[in-house]
Amino acid sequence: MDVYELDRRALRSLATLVEELTDSELGLSTPRAGWTIRDLLEHMNTEHEAISELILDATAVLDADPRKAFGQAIARWIDAFAACPAEGSLRGPNGYADRIPVHPDTTATDRLVSALGRSPNWPAN
């Protein structure tokens, strides 16, 4: 499967869940010590937008509500990757590392992570 299509599907599914979060749920803890769901969304929004801005060569002002901003950020992310070649400009010191080999039977999530140059075995602690 095309890694960009997998990313689009995952982000669109995630956006549906993010839109349904309540104000109180934004304050819930994540597995990352000291991070709330709001913190995680704001981090994801910032990171997605930083890369989209580089590819699209255009700045966007995201909504102050991280749930709405997530939808905006991923829409730009999807547009950016649609405009970007699959090889080249996103690899290297300012982009993603080279693909990390994984077993063919690994999960779709781990294949996506490895395609972006990140180890699916990296401990999040």
Phi, psi and omega in degrees: 000145177295125183299326180290323176293319177298317178297314179301313181298314182298315181293321178295320177295317179296320180301322178298317179292319181297318181299332183273354180296139176271167177303318181292327179293332178298335180271358180290152179286155172249173176298340177280115183307130176085357181254136173261172175299321177301314179302314181297315179298316180297321177297312180299318180298314181297314182292314178300315183292323180299317179288317179300319180300319179295316183288315184277347183053043179207139181264144176236150173258115182274152178303149179291333177283119184298336178291314178290320180298325179300313178300319178294315182296318181287330176298317178292321178301313180297316177299317182297314182287334174294331182268359188248136176295151182293336181240156170103261196298339181265000179261156175110192188297333180255013181220212180278150176284172177297154178307139176260126180296138175226162178297141182301336182270008182292167182290160177300321179297315180294326176294321178295312180301315181292326178296333179270008175082019180244145180281127176291349180265003181297129180282131177263076179226000000 
